[in-house]
Amino acid sequence: MAWRSNLSRNLKELRILFSPSASESATTRLFIEKNYRDLKTQNPKLPILIREASSIEPQLWARYDLGVERGIKLEGLTEEQIAKALEDLGKVGASVKS
């Protein structure tokens, strides 16, 4: 998972939005519990914002250079699919920089 250490090169900010109690956000909560520490350790200067709000659908947002943002809805995704979505957002960041 070498892509994880490249996130801070390609992203300016990462935001994860989810509901603290809704069943639709359960997989997102689990993903955060299992992966936040590793992501932050490998990208100590990358702001990783965890936002909880009632009645919000789980989402992953990446901000790139020049304020460009991309988001992905996470409802119904597995942990592996969420990791892949994050990896894909990191790859988009590499193309935004070039």
OpenMM code with the backbone's topology and positions (N, CA, C; nanometers):
from openmm import Vec3, app, unit

residues = "MET ALA TRP ARG SER ASN LEU SER ARG ASN LEU LYS GLU LEU ARG ILE LEU PHE SER PRO SER ALA SER GLU SER ALA THR THR ARG LEU PHE ILE GLU LYS ASN TYR ARG ASP LEU LYS THR GLN ASN PRO LYS LEU PRO ILE LEU ILE ARG GLU ALA SER SER ILE GLU PRO GLN LEU TRP ALA ARG TYR ASP LEU GLY VAL GLU ARG GLY ILE LYS LEU GLU GLY LEU THR GLU GLU GLN ILE ALA LYS ALA LEU GLU ASP LEU GLY LYS VAL GLY ALA SER VAL LYS SER".split()
positions = [
    Vec3(0.0811, -0.1185, 0.0000),
    Vec3(0.0000, 0.0000, 0.0000),
    Vec3(0.0858, 0.1253, 0.0000),
    Vec3(0.1783, 0.1313, -0.0929),
    Vec3(0.2688, 0.2459, -0.1024),
    Vec3(0.1943, 0.3750, -0.1347),
    Vec3(0.0773, 0.3642, -0.1951),
    Vec3(0.0003, 0.4833, -0.2305),
    Vec3(-0.0353, 0.5663, -0.1078),
    Vec3(-0.0488, 0.5024, 0.0074),
    Vec3(-0.0865, 0.5755, 0.1295),
    Vec3(0.0142, 0.6843, 0.1648),
    Vec3(0.1419, 0.6554, 0.1476),
    Vec3(0.2437, 0.7545, 0.1835),
    Vec3(0.2523, 0.8677, 0.0816),
    Vec3(0.1920, 0.8509, -0.0349),
    Vec3(0.1926, 0.9559, -0.1372),
    Vec3(0.0736, 1.0508, -0.1268),
    Vec3(-0.0197, 1.0248, -0.0379),
    Vec3(-0.1375, 1.1098, -0.0284),
    Vec3(-0.1013, 1.2552, -0.0018),
    Vec3(-0.0068, 1.2789, 0.0887),
    Vec3(0.0278, 1.4175, 0.1225),
    Vec3(0.0965, 1.4890, 0.0068),
    Vec3(0.1520, 1.4160, -0.0875),
    Vec3(0.2118, 1.4789, -0.2059),
    Vec3(0.1045, 1.5245, -0.3039),
    Vec3(-0.0063, 1.4525, -0.3056),
    Vec3(-0.1082, 1.4767, -0.4071),
    Vec3(-0.2314, 1.5509, -0.3560),
    Vec3(-0.2559, 1.5497, -0.2250),
    Vec3(-0.3735, 1.6132, -0.1668),
    Vec3(-0.3328, 1.7282, -0.0758),
    Vec3(-0.4204, 1.8253, -0.0650),
    Vec3(-0.4027, 1.9342, 0.0306),
    Vec3(-0.4827, 1.9085, 0.1574),
    Vec3(-0.5917, 1.8315, 0.1423),
    Vec3(-0.6786, 1.8037, 0.2562),
    Vec3(-0.7654, 1.6832, 0.2241),
    Vec3(-0.7955, 1.6055, 0.3263),
    Vec3(-0.8845, 1.4904, 0.3146),
    Vec3(-0.9941, 1.5055, 0.4193),
    Vec3(-1.1205, 1.4947, 0.3768),
    Vec3(-1.2333, 1.5039, 0.4688),
    Vec3(-1.3180, 1.3784, 0.4573),
    Vec3(-1.3548, 1.3251, 0.5731),
    Vec3(-1.4427, 1.2085, 0.5785),
    Vec3(-1.5652, 1.2494, 0.6588),
    Vec3(-1.6812, 1.2409, 0.5975),
    Vec3(-1.8070, 1.2782, 0.6609),
    Vec3(-1.8908, 1.1525, 0.6822),
    Vec3(-1.9544, 1.1441, 0.7992),
    Vec3(-2.0395, 1.0283, 0.8266),
    Vec3(-2.1288, 1.0566, 0.9456),
    Vec3(-2.2283, 0.9735, 0.9634),
    Vec3(-2.3184, 0.9812, 1.0776),
    Vec3(-2.2640, 0.8916, 1.1886),
    Vec3(-2.2638, 0.9418, 1.3128),
    Vec3(-2.2112, 0.8595, 1.4218),
    Vec3(-2.3000, 0.7413, 1.4598),
    Vec3(-2.4251, 0.7418, 1.4137),
    Vec3(-2.5150, 0.6344, 1.4560),
    Vec3(-2.5867, 0.5626, 1.3417),
    Vec3(-2.5925, 0.6201, 1.2227),
    Vec3(-2.6667, 0.5582, 1.1127),
    Vec3(-2.5987, 0.4313, 1.0636),
    Vec3(-2.6795, 0.3325, 1.0307),
    Vec3(-2.6250, 0.2052, 0.9827),
    Vec3(-2.5528, 0.2218, 0.8490),
    Vec3(-2.5945, 0.3208, 0.7678),
    Vec3(-2.5296, 0.3455, 0.6387),
    Vec3(-2.3836, 0.3873, 0.6545),
    Vec3(-2.3489, 0.4401, 0.7722),
    Vec3(-2.2127, 0.4872, 0.7973),
    Vec3(-2.1262, 0.3868, 0.8733),
    Vec3(-2.1806, 0.2704, 0.9034),
    Vec3(-2.1085, 0.1724, 0.9856),
    Vec3(-1.9738, 0.1330, 0.9243),
    Vec3(-1.9710, 0.1046, 0.7954),
    Vec3(-1.8466, 0.0638, 0.7309),
    Vec3(-1.7465, 0.1781, 0.7283),
    Vec3(-1.7951, 0.3003, 0.7094),
    Vec3(-1.7066, 0.4169, 0.7104),
    Vec3(-1.6452, 0.4348, 0.8492),
    Vec3(-1.7254, 0.4207, 0.9532),
    Vec3(-1.6728, 0.4311, 1.0903),
    Vec3(-1.5657, 0.3245, 1.1145),
    Vec3(-1.5914, 0.2028, 1.0695),
    Vec3(-1.4961, 0.0935, 1.0856),
    Vec3(-1.3669, 0.1230, 1.0086),
    Vec3(-1.3800, 0.1756, 0.8867),
    Vec3(-1.2628, 0.2116, 0.8070),
    Vec3(-1.1775, 0.3147, 0.8813),
    Vec3(-1.2408, 0.4137, 0.9395),
    Vec3(-1.1673, 0.5172, 1.0127),
    Vec3(-1.0957, 0.4566, 1.1335),
    Vec3(-1.1667, 0.3746, 1.2087),
    Vec3(-1.1071, 0.3114, 1.3263),
    Vec3(-0.9836, 0.2292, 1.2903),
    Vec3(-0.9891, 0.1585, 1.1786),
    Vec3(-0.8792, 0.0702, 1.1402),
    Vec3(-0.7662, 0.1415, 1.0657),
    Vec3(-0.7943, 0.2533, 0.9990),
    Vec3(-0.6956, 0.3117, 0.9080),
    Vec3(-0.6463, 0.4515, 0.9420),
    Vec3(-0.7164, 0.5231, 1.0273),
    Vec3(-0.6774, 0.6620, 1.0541),
    Vec3(-0.5332, 0.6738, 1.1037),
    Vec3(-0.4973, 0.5940, 1.2015),
    Vec3(-0.3630, 0.6033, 1.2603),
    Vec3(-0.2540, 0.5828, 1.1544),
    Vec3(-0.2697, 0.4813, 1.0714),
    Vec3(-0.1714, 0.4532, 0.9664),
    Vec3(-0.1655, 0.5662, 0.8640),
    Vec3(-0.2816, 0.6156, 0.8214),
    Vec3(-0.2845, 0.7257, 0.7251),
    Vec3(-0.2158, 0.8501, 0.7821),
    Vec3(-0.2430, 0.8814, 0.9080),
    Vec3(-0.1849, 1.0007, 0.9701),
    Vec3(-0.0356, 0.9822, 0.9958),
    Vec3(0.0061, 0.8625, 1.0326),
    Vec3(0.1482, 0.8351, 1.0547),
    Vec3(0.2271, 0.8516, 0.9257),
    Vec3(0.1718, 0.8053, 0.8152),
    Vec3(0.2414, 0.8143, 0.6866),
    Vec3(0.2295, 0.9522, 0.6221),
    Vec3(0.1341, 1.0334, 0.6687),
    Vec3(0.1103, 1.1664, 0.6123),
    Vec3(0.0893, 1.2667, 0.7257),
    Vec3(0.1914, 1.2899, 0.8075),
    Vec3(0.1718, 1.3711, 0.9284),
    Vec3(0.1301, 1.5159, 0.9031),
    Vec3(0.1626, 1.5703, 0.7885),
    Vec3(0.1274, 1.7103, 0.7612),
    Vec3(-0.0024, 1.7260, 0.6824),
    Vec3(-0.0606, 1.6158, 0.6388),
    Vec3(-0.1856, 1.6213, 0.5640),
    Vec3(-0.3024, 1.6376, 0.6612),
    Vec3(-0.3816, 1.7445, 0.6451),
    Vec3(-0.5011, 1.7560, 0.7297),
    Vec3(-0.6023, 1.6470, 0.6926),
    Vec3(-0.6338, 1.5626, 0.7889),
    Vec3(-0.7363, 1.4599, 0.7704),
    Vec3(-0.8490, 1.4964, 0.8663),
    Vec3(-0.9575, 1.5467, 0.8108),
    Vec3(-1.0682, 1.5963, 0.8907),
    Vec3(-1.1784, 1.4913, 0.8981),
    Vec3(-1.2164, 1.4561, 1.0192),
    Vec3(-1.3226, 1.3591, 1.0437),
    Vec3(-1.4436, 1.4395, 1.0908),
    Vec3(-1.5504, 1.4353, 1.0138),
    Vec3(-1.6692, 1.5145, 1.0451),
    Vec3(-1.7892, 1.4239, 1.0668),
    Vec3(-1.8435, 1.4309, 1.1876),
    Vec3(-1.9634, 1.3559, 1.2215),
    Vec3(-2.0828, 1.4503, 1.2217),
    Vec3(-2.1918, 1.4060, 1.1638),
    Vec3(-2.3148, 1.4839, 1.1639),
    Vec3(-2.4331, 1.3882, 1.1521),
    Vec3(-2.5367, 1.4169, 1.2254),
    Vec3(-2.6561, 1.3323, 1.2181),
    Vec3(-2.7188, 1.3431, 1.0808),
    Vec3(-2.7696, 1.2346, 1.0336),
    Vec3(-2.8445, 1.2276, 0.9078),
    Vec3(-2.7642, 1.2691, 0.7849),
    Vec3(-2.6347, 1.2468, 0.7868),
    Vec3(-2.5534, 1.2744, 0.6682),
    Vec3(-2.5089, 1.1418, 0.6086),
    Vec3(-2.5063, 1.1344, 0.4773),
    Vec3(-2.4589, 1.0115, 0.4156),
    Vec3(-2.3061, 1.0125, 0.4144),
    Vec3(-2.2446, 0.8956, 0.4285),
    Vec3(-2.0984, 0.8900, 0.4342),
    Vec3(-2.0354, 0.9347, 0.3017),
    Vec3(-1.9344, 1.0190, 0.3137),
    Vec3(-1.8674, 1.0753, 0.1965),
    Vec3(-1.7182, 1.0903, 0.2238),
    Vec3(-1.6415, 1.0897, 0.1165),
    Vec3(-1.4974, 1.1118, 0.1214),
    Vec3(-1.4674, 1.2263, 0.0252),
    Vec3(-1.4021, 1.3320, 0.0744),
    Vec3(-1.3707, 1.4496, -0.0072),
    Vec3(-1.2216, 1.4743, -0.0048),
    Vec3(-1.1671, 1.5044, -0.1206),
    Vec3(-1.0256, 1.5380, -0.1337),
    Vec3(-1.0150, 1.6776, -0.1934),
    Vec3(-0.9276, 1.7598, -0.1351),
    Vec3(-0.9005, 1.8922, -0.1909),
    Vec3(-0.7596, 1.8909, -0.2463),
    Vec3(-0.7458, 1.9433, -0.3677),
    Vec3(-0.6186, 1.9453, -0.4387),
    Vec3(-0.5700, 2.0899, -0.4520),
    Vec3(-0.4652, 2.1086, -0.5300),
    Vec3(-0.4150, 2.2426, -0.5592),
    Vec3(-0.5252, 2.3286, -0.6200),
    Vec3(-0.5129, 2.4568, -0.5990),
    Vec3(-0.6041, 2.5567, -0.6570),
    Vec3(-0.7486, 2.5380, -0.6135),
    Vec3(-0.7706, 2.4724, -0.5001),
    Vec3(-0.9050, 2.4565, -0.4458),
    Vec3(-0.9929, 2.3558, -0.5166),
    Vec3(-0.9380, 2.2779, -0.6076),
    Vec3(-1.0146, 2.1747, -0.6771),
    Vec3(-1.0519, 2.0655, -0.5768),
    Vec3(-1.1784, 2.0247, -0.5775),
    Vec3(-1.2249, 1.9206, -0.4858),
    Vec3(-1.2977, 1.8111, -0.5623),
    Vec3(-1.2860, 1.6889, -0.5094),
    Vec3(-1.3608, 1.5747, -0.5625),
    Vec3(-1.4146, 1.4959, -0.4446),
    Vec3(-1.5351, 1.4466, -0.4599),
    Vec3(-1.5976, 1.3708, -0.3537),
    Vec3(-1.6541, 1.2390, -0.4033),
    Vec3(-1.6638, 1.1451, -0.3118),
    Vec3(-1.7185, 1.0129, -0.3426),
    Vec3(-1.8149, 0.9751, -0.2307),
    Vec3(-1.9330, 0.9278, -0.2679),
    Vec3(-2.0279, 0.8772, -0.1692),
    Vec3(-1.9859, 0.7365, -0.1291),
    Vec3(-1.9875, 0.7101, 0.0002),
    Vec3(-1.9369, 0.5833, 0.0515),
    Vec3(-2.0457, 0.4850, 0.0935),
    Vec3(-2.1694, 0.5255, 0.0870),
    Vec3(-2.2782, 0.4382, 0.1297),
    Vec3(-2.2801, 0.3105, 0.0466),
    Vec3(-2.2839, 0.1967, 0.1145),
    Vec3(-2.2892, 0.0676, 0.0474),
    Vec3(-2.1533, 0.0106, 0.0092),
    Vec3(-2.0447, 0.0851, 0.0330),
    Vec3(-1.9110, 0.0354, -0.0018),
    Vec3(-1.8533, -0.0458, 0.1130),
    Vec3(-1.7698, -0.1430, 0.0799),
    Vec3(-1.6963, -0.2203, 0.1799),
    Vec3(-1.5716, -0.1420, 0.2209),
    Vec3(-1.5041, -0.1877, 0.3239),
    Vec3(-1.3790, -0.1228, 0.3657),
    Vec3(-1.2765, -0.1223, 0.2526),
    Vec3(-1.2673, -0.2331, 0.1804),
    Vec3(-1.1725, -0.2431, 0.0688),
    Vec3(-1.2085, -0.1432, -0.0415),
    Vec3(-1.3364, -0.1272, -0.0677),
    Vec3(-1.3801, -0.0317, -0.1699),
    Vec3(-1.3548, 0.1124, -0.1261),
    Vec3(-1.3687, 0.1393, 0.0028),
    Vec3(-1.3374, 0.2736, 0.0538),
    Vec3(-1.1883, 0.3007, 0.0374),
    Vec3(-1.1044, 0.2022, 0.0699),
    Vec3(-0.9591, 0.2181, 0.0520),
    Vec3(-0.9258, 0.2426, -0.0948),
    Vec3(-0.9911, 0.1708, -0.1843),
    Vec3(-0.9682, 0.1892, -0.3279),
    Vec3(-1.0128, 0.3285, -0.3729),
    Vec3(-1.1256, 0.3757, -0.3204),
    Vec3(-1.1736, 0.5100, -0.3533),
    Vec3(-1.0727, 0.6149, -0.3079),
    Vec3(-1.0157, 0.5956, -0.1895),
    Vec3(-0.9140, 0.6876, -0.1394),
    Vec3(-0.7892, 0.6822, -0.2269),
    Vec3(-0.7481, 0.5632, -0.2635),
    Vec3(-0.6329, 0.5487, -0.3526),
    Vec3(-0.6578, 0.6205, -0.4856),
    Vec3(-0.7771, 0.6037, -0.5417),
    Vec3(-0.8110, 0.6681, -0.6678),
    Vec3(-0.8103, 0.8199, -0.6555),
    Vec3(-0.8599, 0.8735, -0.5427),
    Vec3(-0.8570, 1.0181, -0.5209),
    Vec3(-0.7126, 1.0676, -0.5133),
    Vec3(-0.6250, 0.9885, -0.4541),
    Vec3(-0.4827, 1.0248, -0.4500),
    Vec3(-0.4203, 1.0280, -0.5880),
    Vec3(-0.4594, 0.9339, -0.6722),
    Vec3(-0.4074, 0.9299, -0.8095),
    Vec3(-0.4571, 1.0493, -0.8906),
    Vec3(-0.5826, 1.0892, -0.8683),
    Vec3(-0.6374, 1.2069, -0.9357),
    Vec3(-0.5539, 1.3282, -0.8975),
    Vec3(-0.5133, 1.3348, -0.7712),
    Vec3(-0.4320, 1.4462, -0.7249),
    Vec3(-0.3002, 1.4545, -0.7982),
    Vec3(-0.2418, 1.3418, -0.8316),
    Vec3(-0.1153, 1.3430, -0.9067),
    Vec3(-0.1365, 1.4025, -1.0446),
    Vec3(-0.2516, 1.3749, -1.1072),
    Vec3(-0.2770, 1.4308, -1.2413),
    Vec3(-0.3173, 1.5768, -1.2340),
    Vec3(-0.3762, 1.6205, -1.1230),
    Vec3(-0.4122, 1.7612, -1.1078),
    Vec3(-0.2863, 1.8456, -1.0967),
    Vec3(-0.1821, 1.7908, -1.0347),
    Vec3(-0.0571, 1.8654, -1.0156),
    Vec3(0.0207, 1.8818, -1.1456),
    Vec3(0.0063, 1.7884, -1.2403),
    Vec3(0.0865, 1.7970, -1.3620),
    Vec3(0.0242, 1.8838, -1.4683),
] * unit.nanometer
topology = app.Topology()
chain = topology.addChain("A")
for resn in residues:
    res = topology.addResidue(resn, chain)
    for name in ("N", "CA", "C"):
        topology.addAtom(name, app.Element.getBySymbol(name[0]), res)
